[in-house]
Amino acid sequence: MSMDILLGLQWGDEGKGKIVDALSPDYDVIARFQGGPNAGHSLEFNNVKHILHLIPSGIFHPDKLNIIGNGVVLDPAVFRREIEELGPPVEELAQRLIISTRANLILPTHRILDTAYENHKGNLKIGSTLKGIGPAYTDKSARNGLRAGDILHDDFRKMYEEHVRDHLKILGNYSFAFNLREYEAGWFEGIAMLKKFRIINTEYLINRHISEGKKILAEGAQGTLLDLDFGSYPYVTSSNTISAGACTGLGVPPRKTGEVFGIFKAYCTRVGSGPFPTELTDETGEMLRKKGCEFGSTTGRPRRCGWLDLPALKFAIMINGVTQLFMTKPDVLSGFGTIKVCTAYKVDGELSAELPFHNNSLVEPLYKELPGWQEDISGIRKFDALPRNLKSYIEFIEKETGIPVRLISVGPDRRETIFR
C-alpha cells in the first residue's frame, strides 16, 4: 500500500476541505502535512458549515485517525478554539487525533513579528494572514523553534520565555506598538489542551500503517502557486505546498506515495497580493465573486477572481505529478453565456506557455472561448446528466492537460459531489 496525496493546484481556496471529507470514508488515516492556521478548509453537511484551520478534514468521521504532521506549524490558541468548536468531548477527539512531536509551535511573538514585518513592507506587502506563519517557519529553518514535543518537558516555560526575549529584541528594531499579554491570551490554555492529546513521533506510526496495508491520505493546505519555491515568489506562503512537501511533512519516502489528487476551481481566485494573469476587475469578476461567495475562510478578505489559467494549471500538474484532477465550483459558472480559458501568454511581447519568473513581466493572457451553460447543476449526481457544454468544458481541460477529471463538486455539501 502507499500514501495518496491531495493538494490544491491554484492559489489555494480550491475546496480541499470538502473533498477530503468526501474521500475520508475510503481511507484509514488523514494527515495534514504543511501550513498552519492560515489555512481555512470549509466543510458542509447536515446544513452546517465547518471551517478547519489546523485539524485534518477527516475529523468528522469517528472511525478515522487524523494526524497533524511535522510539517505543520501549530498555534495552541487556535487549536484549543478549534477543538472546543468541533462539538464532541475532548476525550473522544483525543482518540482520533494525534500530533507530531516535530510540529513547530507558533508563539504569540511570532504573530507580533508577522504584523511588524508586514507593516514595514509598506506598499510591498505580500498579503500575509498575520497568523505568525512566516516567523514560525523562519525560526524552524534557523534551528531556533519550539516544537510540540517540547511542551512535555519540565522546563518548557523557561524555553518559551527565552524565545520571547529573543523576539522582543528583534521587535525593538520596529516602531510597532503591541501588548504581549493580549497576544498571549488563550495561548497557555492551548498548551494545556494539546497535552490532552497524544504527541508522538508520527513518522513511525504513518510508515507502520502503510506497511500494514492501511490507506493514508495526505492533506495539503494553500495551493501549488503559493509554494515557497515554485509559487509567485515572494507572494507565497512559507512552506512547500507541492506533493514533495507531503514526504518531508510526514516523514514518508517518495517510493511509498501513490495517487496525487489535484484540486482546481473551474475558474481562478487569489487572496492577497501577487501576479494573477487572468484576473477580472470588471463586472464579470464581481459576478464570480458574488456567485461563488469568494471571501477568505480565514481572513474574510474578498478574493480576486478570474478565468481558468491553463498554463498555470499545467505547471502545477507537472510539478506535483498529478494523476487525477478534481474540479470544484463549475456550478458558479452556470448562467454565463461564454466561458473563457487562458491557453497561453504573451510575456513581454513573446508567445509563451510557461509561467514567467519575474513578477514584473508584462503578461497578456490569450483566451479560447467556449459556450457556457444555463442549467442549475447542484442537484445532479451523475456525470452523464451534466449539461452538454459543461461536459465539453471538462473534456477540453482533460485534452489540454492529459489528466482525467475524476471528481466534480457541484456545491459545498459533501453530497453535492460527482464521482466518475
N, C-alpha and C positions, 0 to 999 in steps of 0.2 A: 504494500500500500504506500501511498505518498500523500503529501500535503498539497491541497489545491489553494490557489491564491485568488482573492477577489480585490480589485482596486479600480480607482477612477482613472479615466483616460483624458480628462479635460482639466479645468482649473478648480476641481472639487465641486461639491453640491450635486453630484450626478445621481444620487439616490442610493448610495451604498447600504445605508442602514436598513431600508425597506427590503432590499434584495437579500442581504444576509439573513434577515428574519425569515424571508420566504424560503431560503435554501436550507435553513438550520435543521429541519426535520431529517434531512439526508446525511447529516454529519453528527459525529460524537463530540467533537471539540471545536469551539470557535475561539480564535486567538487574535487579539489586536497586536500589530507588530510595529507601529510607529505613531508619531504625533502625540497630541495631548488634548487638553480641554479647548483647544482652538477648533477641534472637530465638532460637528453637530449632526449626528446621524438620526434622522427622523424615521419613526415607525408608526404605523396607524393600524389599529384593529379594534373591533368591537366599538367603533365610533369614538375611540380615544386616541389622541396623538401623543406620542412619547418622543423625547429628544435625549439622546445619549451623547455624552462628551468623552468619557473615558472608558466606560464599561462596554464590552463587546456586545454586538447586536443580537446575540443568541440568548441573552439573559432571560428573555420572557418564555423560554422553553425549559420547564423544570427538569427535564431529563438530560439536558446538555451541560457539558463542562465548559466554562468560559475562562479565558486566561488573558491577563494584561501582561504583555511580553516585555522583555528587557529593553526593546527599542522605544517604548513609550516614556514620555515624561509626565509625571503624575502629581497633580496638585491635591493634597489631602483634603483641603476645604471643599473643593469641587466634588471630590469622591464622596465625602460624607453626605453632602446635599443630594447627590445623585442616588445614593443608596437609600436615603430616607424617602425620596420621592417615588421609588420603584413600587412600594406597597408591601411586598412580602416581608415577614420578620427578618431581621439581620441574620439570625441563626440559620434560617432557611437559605438565604442568599449565600451565606458563607460555605454552604455545601456545594454550590455550583459556580463559584468564582474564586480563582486563585491568582496571586500576584507574584511576579518575578522579583527575586531579591535584587536583581540588577537594574530594575527600572529606576531611573533618576527622579528625584523629587524636585518639584517646583517650589521654591521658598517664597515667602512674602516679598523679600527684597528682589527676587527675580522679576516680579510683576512691576515693582517700582522702577527697576532698571529699564525694563521694556518701555515704559512710558517716557522715562527720561531720554532714552536713545531716540525714540520716535519723534519726540518734541524737538530734539536737537537737529533733526534732519531738515526741518523747515519745509520747503516746497518739494523736497526729495523723499517724502515719506513713502514707505513701501506698503502701507496699509495693514500694519500689524494688528492682530486682535487684542494686543496688550494683556495677554494671559500669562506672560512670562516664559513663553516657549523658547524664543531665541536665546535669552540669557541662560536658561537652564541647559540647553544643548551646548552653549558656549562653555559653561563650566564642565560639562561632561567631556568635551573634546580637550579641554585644558587639564583634564585629570584632577579636577577640583570639585567634583559634585558629591552630593549626598544621595544615597540610594535607599530604596525601600528596605533592604536588609539591614541598614544601619539603625533603623528605629528600634530594633530588637536589642541593641547594645545598651548597657547601663549608662554609658557616657554620652548618649545621643544628644541630650540637651546641651552639653558642653560643645559638641561638634557643631550643632546648629548655631550657637552663639558666635563661634569662631568664624563661620561662614558669613553671618550677618555683619560682623565687624569688617570683614574684607569688602563686602558690598557697600557698606556705608562709606568707606574710604573712596571707592570709585565714584559714588554719588556726590561726594564733596566737590567733584570737578564740574558739576552741572548746577545751574541755578534753577532748581526744581524743588518746590515745597511739598512735603508729604508728612503723613502721620503713620509711623511704623505700626503703632498699636492697632490702627484701623485696618491695615493690611493683614495683620496677624489674627484678626477676629475670625474665629472658627477654624484656624489652621491646626492648632494643637488638639482641638476636638476631632479634627480629621485624622490626626495621628492615632488617637485613641480608637477611632473607628477602624483604621487599617489593621490594627493589632487584633481585631476580631476575626480577620481572615487569614488563611494560610499564605504565608510569604515564604516561598521556597525557590529552589533552583529549577525553574520551569523547563529549561532546555532538556534536562534529563527526562522529565515527565512527558514532554511532547515527543521526543525521539522514541521513548518506550512505547507510547501509544501507537506511533507509526509502525514500529516493529511488531506490535501485537495485531496489526491489521485494522486498527480503528481509523475512521475518516476525520481528517483535520481540515478546517477551513481557516485560512489566514485572512484577516480583515484589515484592509488598509484605510488610511484617513487622507484627507485632502485629495489631490489629483496629480497625475503624471506631470502636467505642465507647471506644477509648483514644486517639483523635485529640486533639491538643493543643487544637484549637478546638472540636470538636463532640463530644468524649467527655465522660465524667462528671468534669469538672474539679473539683478538682485531682488526682483519682485517675486520671491519664492518663500517657501516655508523652510524650516531649519533641519529637516530630516530627509531621508531617501524614501520617497513615496512609491517607487517603482518595485517591480517584482523581486529584484535582488535585495531590496530592503526587508522582505519577508524572511530571507535567510539570516541576515545579520540581526534582525529584530526579534527573532525567536530562537536562534541557535540551531537551525535546520540546514543541512548541506544541500546544495543545488540538486544533487542526484536524487534526493528524496522529495522533490517537488513534482506536481502533476499538471493538472489543468490550470490555465491562467484565464480567469474571467475578467474581461474588461468592460466596465460600465460607461456608457456615454449618453448624454441627452440628445434628443432629436434636433436640438439647436444648441447654442453655446451660451454659457453665463460665466461671469467672473466677478468676484468681490475684491475691492481694493484696487491698488494701482498696478500698472504694468501694461504691456502691449496686448492688444486684442484686435487682430486684423479685421474680423467680421462684425465688430460692434455696430449696433444700430442706435443712433442717438435721436432718431425721429419717432413718429407716432407708431411705427411698426415695432420698434424696440420697446416702447411703453406698453403696447398691447401684449407683447410677450411677457413682460414683467407682471402685468396685472393678471393675465390669464393663468400664468404659471406660479403665481404667488411667490415671486422671486425676491425674497428677503432673507438675509442670512439667518440660519438657525441659531448660531452662537451670538452674533453681533446685532442682528436685526437690520443691518445695513441693506439698502436696495442693491440688488445685483445688476451688473451691466449685462445686457442681453444682445445676442446677435445670431446670425445664421450658422449652420454647421460648417466647420472648417475641416475639410478632408486632409489637407497636408499635415495639419496638427494631429489629426486622428491617426493617420498612417504612421507618423513618427512615434506616437505613443504605443501603437501596436508593435512596431519594430523593437522599441526599447524594452518592452515588457515580455515579448514572446507570446502575445495573446493567442489563445486557442479558440475562445468563444466570445462573441460580443453580446452584450445585454443592452438593449435600448430602453430608455425611460422617457416619459413625457411626450410621446407623439400625440397624446390627447390634447395637449396645449396648442398644437398646430391645426387642430380641426377648425375649419372656418376660414382659413387662408386660401385665397384663390390660386396663388402661386407660391411655391416653396423654392428658396434659393439655396444652393450649396456651393461653397468655395472649393474649386478644384485645383487651383494653382495661384501663385502670387506673381506680381511684378515687384521685384526688390531692387530699389534704386534704378528702376527702368529696365531691368533684366528679368526675363521669364525664369521662374524658379518653382520647384516643388518642395524645397527644403525650408525649414524654419530658419530665419536669419539669426546670426549670432549677435549682432548689435541691435539693441533695443531702439536706437535712434535711426535705424534704417527706414527709408520711405517704402512702406509695404502697401501695395494695392491688391486687394483680393479680386480674383477673376471668378465669376459665377456661372453656374449652369442652372437654368430654371426648369423646375419640374411642376406638373399640375398638382394642386392641393386637393383636399377632401373636405367635405362639409359635415359629415356624419359625426354624431356623438359616439365615441368608441369605448367609453368607460364600462359599459355593460358587456362587452364582447370578451369571450374566454377562449376562443379558438382562432388560430391564425387565418384559416380559410374564410372566416366570417368578417375579416377586416376589409375596409374599403379598398377597391382595386388600386387607387392611386397611392394609398399608404403602402400596400404590398409592393408596388413598383418602386417606391422610395426606398424601402428596406432592401429590395433586390439590387437597386443601384449601388447602395452602400456596400453590400456584400461583394458585388462585382469589382468595385473600385479597391476594396481593402483585401479581398481574397479570404476573408474570415466570415464564417456563418453567424448570423444573428439568431441566437437560440432562445432568447427571452425578450418579451416586450411587456413593459409595465404601462398599463393604461389608466392608472390612478394611484393615489397614495396608499390605499388599503392593501394589506397583504393578499387579499383575494383578487385584487384587480391586476392579475398577472397572467400572461400567456406564455406557456412553455411550448417549444417546437420540438 
